[in-house]
Amino acid sequence: MNYLFPHQYKKIGLMVLLPSILFGIGVIITDFSPEFLDIKIKFVLSETPFSSLNNNLLNEILGVLIILSGLVVAFSREKIEDEFIEKIRLESLVWSVYVNYILLLLALVILYDFDFLFFMMFNMFTLLIFFIVRFNWQISKLKKTSFDEK
Amino acid sequence: MKNNIKVERARNDMTQAKLAELAEVSRQTINAMELSKYVPSTVLALKLAKIFGREVQDLFELEKIDWK
């Protein structure tokens, strides 16, 4: 039991993750918010209960898509998920948690108000992204350097 | 830990890919073990010994740096 998805899911996850990230960055840059996704939301859990606010659902949808597909890409088995691959997976996970929290610590100290909030928006996804990049980079490095000697 | 995987593989005229297939691991794992970059689990060590028809001690040997 190692809590991993089947290998085939990795491709499906990537097909959702990459467009979602690109679209998400586009949305941030252009401030795109299509009218049909505007809804009125009643807050139950807030300082002023049952107040309401107009919200565009696009960023919520993209956030959910990036997190779910990111999890699937990060935690799908490799074609042959053996003990050595598992070790690389663990090392990459430790590495990405360190990097993510070092950045978060820096941001905590040097960024304030909306700058910090803007950083936190990315920080929701960076742990997964760092892990995915580091793990796959390590695996591809192995594939390149290990040639078959008779 | 030193190992004789490469020697045994040559003796049995086996490619890394073939050995990987028999041991049910990836070729990268075989390569990493031959380069002493990875120490296999007991299960994998026993599997390799069985594939070559040897004892585990014939394949793997402790080194001084393993004691600390």
Backbone of each chain as ProteinMPNN parsed JSONL, in Angstrom:
{"seq_chain_A": "MNYLFPHQYKKIGLMVLLPSILFGIGVIITDFSPEFLDIKIKFVLSETPFSSLNNNLLNEILGVLIILSGLVVAFSREKIEDEFIEKIRLESLVWSVYVNYILLLLALVILYDFDFLFFMMFNMFTLLIFFIVRFNWQISKLKKTSFDEK", "coords_chain_A": {"N_chain_A": [[0.853, -1.202, 0.0], [0.893, 1.974, -1.103], [-0.331, 4.327, -1.632], [-0.539, 5.31, -4.292], [-1.532, 6.38, -7.62], [-2.657, 4.537, -10.567], [-0.33, 3.958, -13.316], [-1.2, 4.911, -15.852], [-2.711, 7.146, -15.314], [-1.079, 9.322, -15.127], [-0.567, 10.596, -17.602], [-3.132, 11.495, -18.291], [-3.579, 13.241, -16.181], [-1.555, 15.136, -16.69], [-2.53, 16.201, -19.068], [-4.6, 17.709, -18.167], [-3.443, 19.308, -16.224], [-1.336, 20.959, -17.393], [-2.675, 22.692, -19.388], [-4.433, 23.948, -17.569], [-2.715, 25.352, -15.839], [-1.468, 27.13, -17.664], [-3.738, 28.523, -18.616], [-4.588, 29.574, -16.199], [-2.476, 31.328, -15.54], [-2.808, 33.086, -17.655], [-5.317, 34.115, -16.98], [-4.692, 35.508, -14.646], [-2.975, 37.485, -15.644], [-4.598, 38.859, -17.55], [-6.869, 39.387, -16.173], [-9.244, 38.095, -16.69], [-12.693, 37.382, -16.574], [-15.355, 35.675, -17.161], [-18.819, 36.469, -17.697], [-20.865, 34.578, -17.286], [-20.036, 32.998, -15.248], [-20.352, 34.397, -12.994], [-21.488, 34.559, -9.7], [-23.697, 34.87, -6.857], [-22.679, 34.722, -3.578], [-23.476, 33.434, -0.432], [-22.071, 33.991, 2.675], [-21.479, 31.789, 5.239], [-19.649, 31.054, 7.14], [-18.193, 33.516, 8.384], [-17.003, 36.726, 9.588], [-19.172, 38.394, 9.569], [-21.925, 36.812, 9.506], [-23.915, 35.316, 6.92], [-23.754, 37.41, 5.185], [-23.456, 38.616, 1.819], [-21.781, 38.205, -1.378], [-20.631, 39.159, -4.612], [-19.168, 36.895, -6.811], [-16.713, 35.661, -9.071], [-16.558, 32.538, -10.545], [-14.412, 31.431, -11.905], [-11.673, 31.406, -11.005], [-11.802, 29.687, -8.806], [-12.586, 27.281, -10.027], [-10.362, 26.784, -11.698], [-8.348, 26.574, -9.763], [-9.124, 24.269, -8.331], [-8.938, 22.377, -10.401], [-6.169, 22.486, -10.971], [-5.025, 21.632, -8.536], [-6.167, 19.031, -8.169], [-5.4, 17.67, -10.577], [-2.683, 18.043, -10.371], [-2.056, 16.555, -8.072], [-2.618, 13.999, -9.058], [-0.742, 13.759, -11.164], [1.64, 14.007, -9.719], [1.513, 11.812, -8.014], [1.18, 9.408, -9.455], [1.97, 6.063, -10.326], [5.227, 5.146, -11.57], [6.148, 3.558, -14.673], [7.582, 1.196, -14.09], [7.472, 0.866, -10.891], [9.677, 0.533, -8.757], [11.736, -0.335, -5.841], [13.907, 1.431, -5.875], [13.001, 3.608, -7.373], [11.005, 4.399, -5.642], [12.562, 5.35, -3.565], [13.761, 7.576, -4.749], [11.46, 9.027, -5.14], [10.704, 9.599, -2.511], [12.934, 11.121, -1.644], [12.705, 13.314, -3.363], [10.307, 14.354, -2.507], [10.891, 15.189, 0.122], [12.838, 17.111, -0.472], [11.302, 18.981, -1.97], [9.469, 19.867, -0.079], [11.161, 21.171, 1.731], [12.229, 23.256, 0.026], [9.883, 24.603, -0.659], [9.008, 25.558, 1.855], [11.153, 27.13, 2.645], [10.987, 29.209, 0.792], [8.471, 30.133, 1.561], [8.991, 31.0, 4.168], [10.781, 33.117, 3.635], [9.053, 34.798, 2.19], [7.202, 35.357, 4.142], [8.618, 37.002, 5.812], [9.565, 39.113, 4.191], [7.493, 40.036, 2.573], [4.415, 41.873, 2.492], [0.917, 42.459, 3.257], [-1.004, 42.737, 0.347], [0.929, 41.835, -1.376], [1.97, 39.636, -0.065], [-0.314, 38.042, 0.01], [-0.668, 37.631, -2.706], [1.599, 36.111, -3.225], [0.947, 33.892, -1.647], [-1.126, 32.845, -3.077], [0.145, 31.568, -5.216], [1.649, 29.844, -3.721], [-0.101, 27.911, -2.921], [0.054, 25.997, -4.848], [2.719, 25.466, -5.355], [4.184, 23.524, -3.895], [3.36, 21.017, -4.9], [4.072, 21.421, -7.596], [6.881, 21.847, -7.459], [7.639, 19.322, -6.492], [6.802, 17.622, -8.606], [8.387, 18.547, -10.751], [11.033, 18.177, -9.779], [11.123, 15.376, -9.181], [10.556, 14.156, -11.686], [12.631, 15.173, -13.156], [14.857, 13.99, -11.935], [14.333, 11.283, -12.512], [14.454, 11.336, -15.328], [17.078, 12.038, -15.663], [18.355, 9.754, -14.739], [17.537, 7.915, -16.68], [18.889, 8.872, -18.856], [21.621, 8.637, -18.164], [22.032, 5.957, -17.657], [23.197, 3.577, -19.48], [23.159, 0.617, -21.444], [25.45, -1.721, -20.601], [27.159, -4.463, -21.832]], "CA_chain_A": [[0.0, 0.0, 0.0], [1.721, 3.184, -1.091], [-1.181, 5.49, -1.935], [-0.265, 5.868, -5.615], [-2.495, 6.114, -8.696], [-2.084, 3.723, -11.65], [0.593, 4.682, -14.192], [-1.882, 5.56, -16.98], [-3.326, 8.405, -14.885], [-0.121, 10.423, -15.202], [-0.791, 11.315, -18.866], [-4.418, 12.186, -18.191], [-3.352, 14.355, -15.262], [-0.765, 16.164, -17.383], [-3.364, 16.845, -20.078], [-5.441, 18.682, -17.463], [-2.601, 20.218, -15.431], [-0.618, 21.973, -18.172], [-3.587, 23.746, -19.856], [-4.992, 24.695, -16.43], [-1.698, 26.302, -15.379], [-1.323, 28.177, -18.678], [-4.967, 29.309, -18.583], [-4.578, 30.285, -14.918], [-1.548, 32.46, -15.664], [-3.485, 34.021, -18.552], [-6.398, 34.762, -16.23], [-4.076, 36.479, -13.721], [-2.427, 38.603, -16.421], [-5.627, 39.64, -18.251], [-8.017, 39.622, -15.284], [-10.384, 37.559, -17.429], [-13.738, 36.789, -15.735], [-16.573, 35.572, -17.983], [-20.007, 36.821, -16.918], [-21.743, 33.447, -16.933], [-19.535, 32.349, -14.03], [-20.608, 35.267, -11.838], [-22.557, 34.101, -8.809], [-23.796, 35.542, -5.573], [-22.402, 33.725, -2.558], [-23.766, 33.793, 0.956], [-21.074, 33.464, 3.591], [-21.967, 31.306, 6.529], [-18.514, 31.132, 8.061], [-17.418, 34.752, 8.284], [-17.223, 37.606, 10.74], [-20.562, 38.841, 9.47], [-22.599, 35.672, 8.895], [-25.014, 35.493, 5.965], [-23.565, 38.498, 4.24], [-23.225, 37.985, 0.521], [-20.785, 38.868, -2.203], [-20.56, 38.656, -5.977], [-17.883, 36.251, -7.046], [-16.564, 34.94, -10.329], [-16.148, 31.17, -10.181], [-13.336, 30.904, -12.742], [-10.44, 31.086, -10.278], [-12.048, 28.487, -7.984], [-12.568, 26.109, -10.914], [-8.976, 26.526, -12.109], [-7.602, 26.124, -8.587], [-9.481, 22.869, -8.067], [-8.377, 21.565, -11.485], [-4.704, 22.394, -10.834], [-4.688, 20.808, -7.372], [-6.517, 17.619, -8.397], [-4.558, 17.069, -11.617], [-1.33, 18.057, -9.831], [-1.936, 15.387, -7.189], [-2.589, 12.789, -9.882], [0.547, 13.701, -11.871], [2.703, 13.794, -8.738], [1.433, 10.527, -7.315], [0.915, 8.232, -10.283], [3.13, 5.169, -10.371], [6.024, 5.06, -12.773], [5.864, 2.316, -15.394], [8.055, 0.188, -13.131], [7.66, 1.585, -9.623], [10.392, -0.385, -7.87], [12.192, 0.26, -4.579], [14.82, 2.532, -6.155], [12.13, 4.729, -7.769], [10.346, 4.851, -4.405], [13.541, 6.127, -2.815], [13.868, 8.873, -5.424], [10.197, 9.719, -4.868], [10.768, 10.123, -1.139], [13.926, 12.2, -1.609], [12.15, 14.479, -4.054], [9.253, 14.912, -1.657], [11.566, 15.919, 1.203], [13.467, 18.271, -1.106], [10.324, 19.994, -2.372], [8.891, 20.466, 1.136], [12.16, 22.146, 2.186], [12.28, 24.425, -0.865], [8.612, 25.328, -0.55], [8.905, 26.281, 3.121], [12.175, 28.189, 2.653], [10.383, 30.334, 0.077], [7.374, 30.668, 2.368], [9.613, 31.753, 5.265], [11.26, 34.379, 3.077], [7.898, 35.637, 1.852], [6.584, 35.755, 5.413], [9.414, 38.068, 6.407], [9.819, 40.294, 3.351], [6.314, 40.509, 1.835], [3.292, 42.243, 3.356], [-0.394, 42.766, 2.686], [-1.435, 42.062, -0.868], [2.065, 41.125, -1.969], [2.022, 38.325, 0.583], [-1.49, 37.307, -0.456], [-0.376, 37.253, -4.09], [2.548, 35.004, -3.105], [0.251, 32.722, -1.105], [-1.942, 32.274, -4.147], [1.012, 30.62, -5.914], [2.134, 28.855, -2.763], [-1.067, 26.803, -2.853], [0.368, 24.982, -5.86], [4.15, 25.273, -5.605], [4.698, 22.275, -3.318], [3.123, 19.974, -5.904], [4.84, 21.701, -8.816], [8.293, 21.575, -7.163], [7.832, 17.871, -6.418], [6.654, 17.03, -9.938], [9.551, 18.905, -11.569], [12.243, 17.552, -9.238], [11.038, 13.918, -9.32], [10.665, 13.757, -13.09], [13.972, 15.539, -13.6], [15.74, 12.94, -11.433], [14.06, 10.072, -13.285], [14.941, 11.463, -16.703], [18.532, 12.036, -15.572], [18.725, 8.343, -14.635], [17.335, 7.238, -17.96], [19.924, 9.325, -19.782], [22.975, 8.203, -17.807], [22.179, 4.509, -17.529], [23.21, 2.874, -20.755], [23.284, -0.83, -21.238], [26.748, -2.319, -20.898], [27.073, -5.924, -21.851]], "C_chain_A": [[0.884, 1.246, 0.0], [0.97, 4.416, -1.594], [-0.927, 6.104, -3.311], [-1.362, 5.508, -6.615], [-1.839, 5.208, -9.74], [-1.282, 4.598, -12.626], [-0.12, 5.473, -15.297], [-2.445, 6.933, -16.603], [-2.398, 9.595, -15.074], [-0.352, 11.269, -16.453], [-2.071, 12.123, -18.807], [-4.273, 13.422, -17.308], [-2.603, 15.495, -15.934], [-1.603, 16.928, -18.399], [-4.315, 17.861, -19.45], [-4.565, 19.756, -16.81], [-1.993, 21.34, -16.271], [-1.55, 23.059, -18.723], [-4.149, 24.586, -18.711], [-4.008, 25.742, -15.924], [-1.567, 27.465, -16.362], [-2.534, 29.113, -18.66], [-5.0, 30.164, -17.319], [-3.67, 31.507, -14.96], [-2.165, 33.532, -16.567], [-4.566, 34.811, -17.837], [-5.833, 35.828, -15.29], [-3.616, 37.722, -14.491], [-3.552, 39.491, -16.987], [-6.822, 39.983, -17.369], [-9.32, 39.162, -15.931], [-11.423, 36.972, -16.466], [-15.071, 36.781, -16.479], [-17.84, 35.715, -17.138], [-20.826, 35.618, -16.458], [-21.257, 32.698, -15.686], [-19.685, 33.239, -12.798], [-21.722, 34.679, -10.977], [-22.543, 34.922, -7.521], [-23.604, 34.472, -4.497], [-22.757, 34.26, -1.186], [-22.694, 33.179, 1.848], [-21.729, 32.995, 4.879], [-20.856, 31.446, 7.566], [-17.732, 32.421, 7.81], [-17.727, 35.613, 9.491], [-18.644, 38.149, 10.754], [-21.356, 37.77, 8.74], [-23.735, 36.099, 7.974], [-24.935, 36.792, 5.174], [-23.304, 37.85, 2.876], [-22.328, 38.854, -0.351], [-20.874, 38.305, -3.619], [-19.183, 38.083, -6.232], [-17.868, 35.599, -8.42], [-15.92, 33.59, -10.045], [-14.884, 30.675, -10.893], [-12.079, 30.534, -11.942], [-10.606, 29.868, -9.365], [-11.954, 27.222, -8.844], [-11.129, 25.763, -11.301], [-8.135, 26.007, -10.948], [-7.849, 24.661, -8.288], [-8.859, 21.959, -9.126], [-6.871, 21.389, -11.311], [-4.331, 21.493, -9.656], [-4.973, 19.33, -7.631], [-5.593, 16.983, -9.444], [-3.101, 17.042, -11.153], [-1.083, 16.866, -8.923], [-1.799, 14.103, -8.001], [-1.243, 12.645, -10.6], [1.67, 13.362, -10.891], [2.702, 12.358, -8.219], [0.843, 9.396, -8.15], [2.171, 7.378, -10.292], [3.94, 5.403, -11.63], [5.713, 3.715, -13.416], [6.335, 1.117, -14.567], [8.37, 0.923, -11.832], [8.357, 0.636, -8.656], [10.962, 0.365, -6.669], [13.121, 1.452, -4.784], [14.034, 3.794, -6.545], [11.433, 5.291, -6.53], [11.283, 5.718, -3.573], [13.692, 7.522, -3.422], [12.613, 9.706, -5.163], [10.227, 10.357, -3.478], [11.745, 11.294, -1.033], [13.384, 13.476, -2.236], [11.08, 15.162, -3.215], [9.857, 15.739, -0.525], [12.161, 17.217, 0.66], [12.437, 19.365, -1.391], [9.639, 20.631, -1.16], [9.858, 21.508, 1.695], [12.12, 23.419, 1.345], [11.021, 25.272, -0.708], [8.554, 26.158, 0.735], [10.002, 27.326, 3.294], [11.621, 29.428, 1.952], [9.282, 30.986, 0.907], [7.905, 31.499, 3.537], [10.097, 33.12, 4.789], [10.106, 35.335, 2.823], [7.253, 36.197, 3.112], [7.291, 36.972, 5.996], [9.483, 39.318, 5.522], [8.583, 40.806, 2.6], [5.168, 40.83, 2.798], [2.028, 42.489, 2.546], [-0.674, 41.987, 1.406], [-0.3, 41.358, -1.58], [2.162, 39.715, -1.39], [0.867, 37.441, 0.117], [-1.283, 36.778, -1.874], [0.586, 36.069, -4.107], [1.829, 33.734, -2.644], [-0.623, 32.04, -2.146], [-1.124, 31.24, -4.925], [1.447, 29.49, -4.986], [1.164, 27.685, -2.573], [-0.646, 25.654, -3.77], [1.846, 24.618, -5.932], [4.707, 23.969, -5.026], [4.562, 21.131, -4.326], [4.002, 20.175, -7.133], [6.326, 21.395, -8.586], [8.549, 20.071, -7.153], [7.801, 17.25, -7.806], [7.899, 17.293, -10.78], [10.791, 18.154, -11.084], [12.242, 16.024, -9.477], [11.263, 13.49, -10.777], [12.028, 14.105, -13.678], [14.969, 14.463, -13.168], [15.58, 11.656, -12.234], [14.63, 10.169, -14.694], [16.468, 11.489, -16.728], [19.044, 10.593, -15.515], [18.634, 7.648, -15.977], [18.423, 7.605, -18.945], [21.276, 8.693, -19.461], [23.14, 6.692, -17.761], [22.067, 3.83, -18.884], [23.492, 1.403, -20.491], [24.677, -1.316, -21.616], [26.588, -3.83, -20.86], [28.026, -6.534, -20.84]], "O_chain_A": [[1.548, 1.537, 0.995], [1.582, 5.426, -1.938], [-1.088, 7.313, -3.476], [-2.03, 4.482, -6.486], [-0.613, 5.116, -9.8], [-1.517, 5.801, -12.747], [0.304, 6.576, -15.641], [-2.636, 7.785, -17.471], [-2.852, 10.735, -15.17], [-0.339, 12.499, -16.389], [-2.106, 13.283, -19.215], [-4.77, 14.5, -17.634], [-2.955, 16.664, -15.778], [-1.429, 18.133, -18.583], [-4.785, 18.773, -20.13], [-4.89, 20.943, -16.834], [-2.109, 22.516, -15.927], [-1.259, 24.242, -18.551], [-4.325, 25.795, -18.857], [-4.392, 26.87, -15.615], [-1.554, 28.629, -15.963], [-2.386, 30.335, -18.686], [-5.389, 31.331, -17.359], [-4.035, 32.582, -14.485], [-2.063, 34.727, -16.289], [-4.721, 36.014, -18.05], [-6.405, 36.909, -15.148], [-3.833, 38.853, -14.058], [-3.475, 40.717, -16.915], [-7.685, 40.77, -17.76], [-10.37, 39.774, -15.736], [-11.073, 36.145, -15.624], [-15.823, 37.755, -16.435], [-17.939, 35.177, -16.035], [-21.411, 35.634, -15.375], [-21.978, 31.865, -15.135], [-19.221, 32.9, -11.709], [-22.788, 34.339, -11.491], [-21.555, 35.559, -7.155], [-24.283, 33.445, -4.504], [-22.395, 35.379, -0.819], [-22.44, 31.976, 1.779], [-22.457, 33.75, 5.524], [-21.078, 31.887, 8.694], [-16.724, 32.411, 7.104], [-18.589, 35.287, 10.308], [-19.241, 38.338, 11.814], [-21.461, 37.795, 7.513], [-24.417, 37.096, 8.211], [-25.916, 37.225, 4.57], [-22.969, 36.667, 2.801], [-22.142, 40.047, -0.109], [-21.157, 37.122, -3.807], [-18.165, 38.698, -5.914], [-18.873, 35.056, -8.876], [-14.878, 33.506, -9.395], [-14.342, 29.629, -10.537], [-11.488, 29.479, -12.168], [-9.661, 29.103, -9.172], [-11.335, 26.232, -8.454], [-10.724, 24.602, -11.243], [-7.309, 25.111, -11.123], [-6.917, 23.901, -8.025], [-8.319, 20.901, -8.803], [-6.347, 20.288, -11.479], [-3.416, 20.678, -9.769], [-4.133, 18.474, -7.353], [-5.067, 15.892, -9.23], [-2.361, 16.123, -11.501], [-0.027, 16.237, -8.99], [-0.985, 13.235, -7.687], [-0.67, 11.556, -10.644], [2.538, 12.541, -11.185], [3.76, 11.763, -8.011], [0.112, 8.544, -7.645], [3.289, 7.892, -10.268], [3.392, 5.816, -12.653], [5.101, 2.843, -12.799], [5.596, 0.153, -14.369], [9.43, 1.536, -11.704], [7.702, 0.005, -7.826], [10.705, 1.556, -6.496], [13.133, 2.379, -3.974], [14.356, 4.899, -6.108], [11.289, 6.505, -6.385], [10.859, 6.694, -2.955], [13.745, 8.521, -2.704], [12.684, 10.923, -4.987], [9.826, 11.507, -3.3], [11.442, 12.319, -0.423], [13.577, 14.574, -1.713], [10.962, 16.388, -3.211], [9.401, 16.848, -0.244], [12.006, 18.282, 1.257], [12.67, 20.536, -1.089], [9.267, 21.804, -1.206], [9.441, 22.597, 2.089], [11.993, 24.522, 1.878], [11.088, 26.499, -0.633], [8.113, 27.307, 0.721], [9.809, 28.307, 4.011], [11.762, 30.548, 2.442], [9.164, 32.21, 0.96], [7.36, 32.553, 3.864], [9.863, 34.14, 5.437], [10.158, 36.511, 3.182], [6.819, 37.348, 3.15], [6.666, 37.85, 6.59], [9.463, 40.441, 6.025], [8.62, 41.904, 2.044], [4.977, 40.138, 3.797], [2.064, 42.696, 1.333], [-0.597, 40.759, 1.374], [-0.527, 40.392, -2.309], [2.398, 38.742, -2.106], [1.044, 36.25, -0.139], [-1.661, 35.654, -2.203], [0.422, 35.138, -4.896], [2.065, 32.647, -3.171], [-0.834, 30.828, -2.107], [-1.628, 30.166, -5.256], [1.596, 28.342, -5.403], [1.556, 26.608, -2.123], [-0.95, 24.49, -3.506], [2.201, 23.586, -6.5], [5.61, 23.373, -5.612], [5.507, 20.381, -4.573], [4.599, 19.228, -7.647], [6.96, 20.754, -9.424], [9.531, 19.593, -7.72], [8.668, 16.447, -8.15], [8.411, 16.39, -11.441], [11.516, 17.564, -11.886], [13.242, 15.46, -9.921], [12.05, 12.587, -11.06], [12.521, 13.426, -14.579], [15.833, 14.07, -13.952], [16.567, 11.015, -12.594], [15.216, 9.213, -15.2], [17.086, 11.024, -17.686], [20.037, 10.251, -16.158], [19.525, 6.894, -16.368], [18.84, 6.786, -19.764], [21.995, 8.262, -20.362], [24.263, 6.191, -17.819], [20.969, 3.548, -19.365], [24.0, 1.025, -19.435], [25.046, -1.327, -22.79], [25.958, -4.387, -19.961], [28.093, -7.756, -20.713]]}, "seq_chain_B": "MKNNIKVERARNDMTQAKLAELAEVSRQTINAMELSKYVPSTVLALKLAKIFGREVQDLFELEKIDWK", "coords_chain_B": {"N_chain_B": [[28.893, -0.818, 0.557], [30.107, -3.478, -1.353], [29.505, -4.976, -4.575], [29.0, -7.793, -6.776], [27.469, -7.756, -9.038], [27.715, -6.937, -11.693], [29.803, -8.533, -12.602], [28.732, -11.111, -12.287], [26.635, -10.87, -14.035], [27.929, -10.642, -16.462], [29.147, -13.12, -16.523], [26.944, -14.738, -16.827], [26.148, -13.897, -19.27], [24.259, -11.735, -19.636], [22.115, -8.994, -20.268], [21.67, -5.679, -18.792], [19.014, -5.007, -19.043], [17.771, -7.501, -19.321], [18.337, -8.71, -16.863], [17.019, -6.908, -15.209], [14.393, -7.371, -15.949], [14.038, -10.03, -15.107], [14.363, -9.703, -12.353], [12.307, -8.107, -11.771], [12.495, -5.292, -11.613], [13.352, -1.857, -12.526], [15.537, -1.005, -15.291], [17.188, 1.057, -14.643], [17.536, 0.736, -11.938], [19.119, -1.574, -11.714], [21.409, -0.603, -12.961], [22.094, 1.504, -11.175], [22.719, 0.025, -8.894], [24.937, -1.438, -9.766], [26.734, 0.609, -10.046], [27.157, 1.201, -7.485], [25.486, 3.104, -6.386], [23.143, 2.624, -5.262], [21.831, 0.72, -2.637], [20.441, -2.401, -2.494], [17.245, -3.674, -1.272], [16.698, -6.306, 1.135], [15.011, -8.226, 0.049], [15.271, -7.802, -2.741], [18.002, -8.32, -3.008], [18.09, -11.025, -2.351], [16.543, -12.024, -4.429], [18.197, -11.45, -6.64], [20.406, -13.07, -6.065], [19.219, -15.554, -6.275], [18.485, -15.584, -8.992], [21.03, -15.672, -10.205], [21.839, -18.053, -9.197], [23.405, -18.149, -6.899], [24.819, -17.636, -3.552], [23.729, -15.003, -1.324], [25.892, -13.796, -0.06], [27.898, -14.228, -1.88], [27.413, -12.38, -3.758], [27.242, -9.867, -2.539], [29.17, -7.701, -0.46], [30.299, -6.528, 2.637], [31.753, -3.326, 3.372], [34.448, -1.401, 4.93], [33.502, 1.205, 5.355], [30.851, 0.835, 5.794], [30.463, 0.365, 8.43], [29.785, 2.351, 11.129]], "CA_chain_B": [[28.783, -2.245, 0.245], [30.546, -3.849, -2.705], [28.712, -6.072, -5.142], [29.542, -8.427, -7.993], [26.352, -7.946, -9.97], [28.189, -6.794, -13.066], [30.609, -9.723, -12.908], [27.812, -12.248, -12.436], [25.846, -10.626, -15.237], [28.806, -10.986, -17.587], [29.332, -14.574, -16.513], [25.705, -15.342, -17.338], [25.87, -13.266, -20.554], [22.941, -11.147, -19.445], [22.118, -7.523, -20.317], [20.992, -5.045, -17.654], [17.57, -5.078, -19.287], [17.315, -8.865, -19.053], [18.379, -8.914, -15.416], [15.95, -6.078, -14.642], [13.133, -8.066, -16.212], [13.968, -11.201, -14.233], [14.271, -9.286, -10.95], [11.097, -7.28, -11.681], [12.807, -3.89, -11.298], [13.69, -1.106, -13.732], [16.94, -1.114, -15.692], [17.909, 2.094, -13.9], [17.862, 0.195, -10.608], [20.277, -2.458, -11.908], [22.548, 0.266, -13.237], [22.456, 2.219, -9.948], [23.353, -0.924, -7.98], [26.272, -1.762, -10.286], [27.582, 1.772, -9.809], [27.161, 1.387, -6.016], [24.719, 4.286, -6.01], [21.95, 2.177, -4.558], [21.928, -0.548, -1.906], [19.115, -3.013, -2.636], [16.591, -4.254, -0.108], [16.998, -7.734, 1.327], [14.216, -9.001, -0.912], [15.889, -7.701, -4.07], [19.295, -9.006, -2.928], [17.806, -12.466, -2.407], [16.089, -12.325, -5.795], [19.359, -11.437, -7.535], [21.185, -14.273, -5.765], [18.48, -16.694, -6.819], [18.587, -15.524, -10.449], [22.371, -16.105, -10.596], [22.119, -19.349, -8.599], [24.486, -18.007, -5.93], [24.42, -17.167, -2.228], [23.767, -13.54, -1.225], [27.249, -13.382, 0.313], [28.762, -14.247, -3.067], [27.094, -11.196, -4.569], [27.415, -8.615, -1.809], [30.223, -7.759, 0.539], [30.381, -5.315, 3.446], [33.015, -2.595, 3.361], [34.73, -0.728, 6.195], [32.694, 2.421, 5.534], [29.475, 0.47, 6.191], [30.421, 0.396, 9.899], [30.046, 3.696, 11.622]], "C_chain_B": [[29.229, -2.508, -1.19], [29.609, -4.915, -3.263], [29.318, -6.566, -6.453], [28.47, -8.618, -9.05], [26.836, -7.923, -11.418], [28.975, -8.04, -13.516], [29.704, -10.924, -13.181], [26.994, -12.126, -13.712], [26.661, -11.016, -16.478], [28.973, -12.503, -17.695], [28.117, -15.288, -17.097], [25.284, -14.763, -18.689], [24.476, -12.632, -20.582], [23.05, -9.633, -19.583], [21.466, -6.979, -19.055], [19.477, -5.178, -17.802], [17.019, -6.457, -18.939], [17.261, -9.13, -17.546], [17.249, -8.132, -14.72], [14.608, -6.78, -14.775], [12.958, -9.244, -15.259], [13.745, -10.808, -12.769], [13.046, -8.396, -10.696], [11.383, -5.887, -11.139], [13.122, -3.173, -12.61], [15.178, -1.259, -14.036], [17.796, -0.096, -14.947], [18.353, 1.58, -12.531], [19.076, -0.718, -10.681], [21.535, -1.617, -12.098], [23.037, 0.97, -11.966], [23.156, 1.29, -8.959], [24.766, -1.249, -8.442], [27.236, -0.622, -10.052], [27.694, 2.099, -8.314], [26.454, 2.671, -5.587], [23.458, 3.898, -5.254], [22.194, 0.824, -3.908], [20.553, -1.202, -1.914], [18.547, -3.495, -1.302], [16.973, -5.731, -0.002], [16.267, -8.588, 0.297], [14.868, -8.991, -2.293], [17.237, -8.43, -4.091], [19.089, -10.521, -3.044], [17.349, -12.889, -3.799], [17.271, -12.413, -6.752], [20.2, -12.696, -7.337], [20.527, -15.503, -6.394], [18.604, -16.756, -8.341], [19.943, -16.051, -10.924], [22.726, -17.483, -10.04], [23.278, -19.297, -7.61], [23.911, -17.699, -4.546], [24.519, -15.643, -2.212], [25.183, -13.049, -0.924], [28.219, -13.416, -0.867], [28.589, -12.977, -3.884], [27.444, -9.899, -3.861], [28.434, -8.771, -0.692], [30.253, -6.446, 1.312], [31.75, -4.657, 3.28], [33.218, -1.916, 4.705], [33.772, 0.439, 6.432], [31.241, 2.106, 5.897], [29.33, 0.462, 7.705], [30.688, 1.808, 10.384], [29.578, 3.859, 13.04]], "O_chain_B": [[28.781, -1.841, -2.122], [28.995, -5.667, -2.506], [30.046, -5.846, -7.136], [28.552, -9.536, -9.865], [26.443, -8.745, -12.245], [28.828, -8.522, -14.639], [29.879, -11.65, -14.159], [26.697, -13.115, -14.382], [26.147, -11.634, -17.41], [28.945, -13.083, -18.781], [28.246, -16.309, -17.773], [24.212, -15.083, -19.201], [23.642, -12.95, -21.43], [23.995, -9.042, -19.061], [20.792, -7.712, -18.33], [18.757, -5.424, -16.834], [15.948, -6.579, -18.345], [16.295, -9.688, -17.025], [16.618, -8.621, -13.783], [13.796, -6.788, -13.85], [11.89, -9.44, -14.679], [13.029, -11.491, -12.037], [12.783, -7.988, -9.564], [10.63, -5.358, -10.321], [13.157, -3.793, -13.673], [15.973, -1.596, -13.159], [18.967, -0.341, -14.656], [19.417, 1.949, -12.035], [19.96, -0.656, -9.826], [22.575, -1.873, -11.492], [24.239, 1.031, -11.707], [24.08, 1.709, -8.261], [25.688, -1.33, -7.63], [28.433, -0.85, -9.877], [28.248, 3.128, -7.929], [26.782, 3.253, -4.554], [22.787, 4.751, -4.674], [22.699, -0.101, -4.543], [19.595, -0.627, -1.398], [19.281, -3.695, -0.334], [17.506, -6.316, -0.944], [16.821, -9.54, -0.252], [15.003, -10.033, -2.935], [17.575, -9.081, -5.079], [19.83, -11.205, -3.751], [17.711, -13.958, -4.289], [17.35, -13.327, -7.573], [20.651, -13.313, -8.302], [21.195, -16.366, -6.964], [18.801, -17.828, -8.915], [20.018, -16.781, -11.912], [23.781, -18.028, -10.362], [24.041, -20.254, -7.483], [22.704, -17.524, -4.378], [25.285, -15.055, -2.976], [25.625, -12.029, -1.453], [29.235, -12.722, -0.862], [29.493, -12.553, -4.604], [27.888, -8.94, -4.493], [28.544, -9.825, -0.066], [30.234, -5.371, 0.712], [32.762, -5.328, 3.077], [32.301, -1.851, 5.524], [33.29, 0.646, 7.545], [30.485, 3.005, 6.266], [28.215, 0.542, 8.221], [31.727, 2.388, 10.067], [29.72, 4.936, 13.618]]}, "name": "protein", "num_of_chains": 2, "seq": "MNYLFPHQYKKIGLMVLLPSILFGIGVIITDFSPEFLDIKIKFVLSETPFSSLNNNLLNEILGVLIILSGLVVAFSREKIEDEFIEKIRLESLVWSVYVNYILLLLALVILYDFDFLFFMMFNMFTLLIFFIVRFNWQISKLKKTSFDEKMKNNIKVERARNDMTQAKLAELAEVSRQTINAMELSKYVPSTVLALKLAKIFGREVQDLFELEKIDWK"}
